[in-house]
Amino acid sequence: MSAHESDGVLQNMPLSGIRVLELGHNIMGPACGLILADLGAEVYKIEPPGKGDDTRRLQGFGAGFFTCFNRNKKSLGIDLKQERGKELLLRLVEHVDVLIENFAPGTVNRLGIGSAVCRRRNPRLIFCSLKGFMPGPYAHRLALDEVVQMMGGLAYMTGPSGKPIRAGASVTDILSAGFGVIGILAALFERLETGQGQEVQATLFESVVFLMAQHMAGAGVTGEAPPPMPERKKTWAIYELFTTSDEQQVFIGITSDRHWSRFCTIFGFSDWAADPGLATNEGRLEAGLSFLAELRRRLRQLTKDELTVMAEQAKVPFAPVNRPTDLWDDLHLNLSSGLINTSTPSGAIVRLPKLPLRLQGHSFPLRLQPPPVGQGGKDLLFLAGLSANEIKELAMAGVVDCLPSNP
C-alpha cells in the first residue's frame, strides 16, 4: 500500500479489489458497507427498483440516514420478490467476495438467497449476517437500536434511576456494523489460507452486552451492582459540568493532583493552591459541596471561550458541550480535514465525518457521492456477463434499475 504525500489521503486503498453486495437498510447493514467502501472495497447497494431504500425518504430523526451511510458506494436496483430478481442476485454472487444483509430474521432464507444457497454458488463468498440476536431463544425477535439498549443495560446506565434513556446516537447499530467488518476482514484473511469463504454473524444485543462488560466486571469485583452513570459514586472531586457567564456549559475533569496544581496556577486560585487540605483529591472530596459551589461561582465569572482557553493552558481535561451542528465549525475537524462534503438526496451539501482511522498518517477520501437509485449498477451486470439487451429487457420487466457509473 502506498500513498501520495501531497493530498493527505490514501490513493491505493487497502481493500481495493474486494467486491461487496450490500443488502442493507436503515443503519446496521449500510454502516457495515460504508466502512468497507471507505476502505476501498467496491460496494454495490442492492435496493428495490424505482423507489430505492426507504431511508432515502425518512424524516425526523432518520432524515440523514441515507446521506450518512451510503457514500463511496454504487447502487443496483433488483426486485428480489421476482424469481428473475433472485436468480440475478445469485448470478451476481458468483462475482463478489462479500455479501452483507441485515434483513429481518428468516427473510433471506425465505427469499432463497440465504448463506447456504449463496455459498454453494460461490464457495469463496463471505456471507455477513447482521441481526438483532445471535442464535438462541431470542433469534426470532425483531430488534432495534433502542430495543437492545433497553434490554442490554445501556439505557439503564445512561439515565437516572427509573428513567432509562437511550444513547443520543445509534451506537449499537454502528458498533455492530464495526464488529461485522472485523469479522469480514478476519474471514478474508483466513480465505487466503483455505480458499474458502464462511458465514460471519454480528448482532445488536450481544454488542450492547459487550459494552456492559465493564459494569458486569465491576459488579463481580466489588460485589455491588453498578448504579446509573448520573448517580455513580464520585471518584474525583472535580469531574463536573460548569455554567459560564454566557450561559454555556463546559466539562472539566481534574483527575490528578498535578492537574489541580496547574489548574490553580492558570486560573489564579492562589488561596486554594496554598491550602494543604485541598492539595489531594481525597481532601477535595472531603471539602464537599461547599468547595464545589465556590468553584462553580468562580468559573461562572468566565465566558465559555475564556474558560476553554485557560483550561487548555492548564493542560487539564475539558470539553465544551457541543451540539452536532457545532461540529461543522470545530477548529480541529476543519484544520485536520476531518469532514467530507457530501451530497444529500435534495442536492444540498453537508460536511460529514471521515472514517475515524488513518493508515500511515493518511485518511480515507470521498470517491463517490451517495448514489441515485441504480447508479453504477451496470458495472456489476456487465461484469457478470449480461449483455446490453439482457439488461434492457430486465429493466423493462421491472427486475432491475441501473445506470452507468457516470450517467
Secondary structure, 3 states (H helix, E strand, C coil): CCCCCCCCECCCCCCCCCEEEEECCCCHHHHHHHHHHHCCCEEEEEECCCCCCHHHCCCHHHCCHHHHHCCCEEEEEECCCCHHHHHHHHHHHCCCCEEEECCCCCHHHHHCCCHHHHHHHCCCCEEEEEECCCCCCCCCCCCCHHHHHHHCCHHHHHCCCCCCCCCCCCHHHHHHHHHHHHHHHHHHHHHHHHCCCCEEEEEHHHHHHHHCHHHHHHHHHHCCCCCCHHHCCCCCCEEEEEECCCCCEEEEEECCHHHHHHHHHHHCCHHHHCCHHHCCHHHHHHHHHHHHHHHHHHHCCCCHHHHHHHHHHHCCCEEECCCHHHHHHCHHHHHCCCEEEEECCCCCEEEEECCCCCECCEECCCCCCCCCCCEEHHHHHHHCCCCHHHHHHHHHCCCEECECCCC
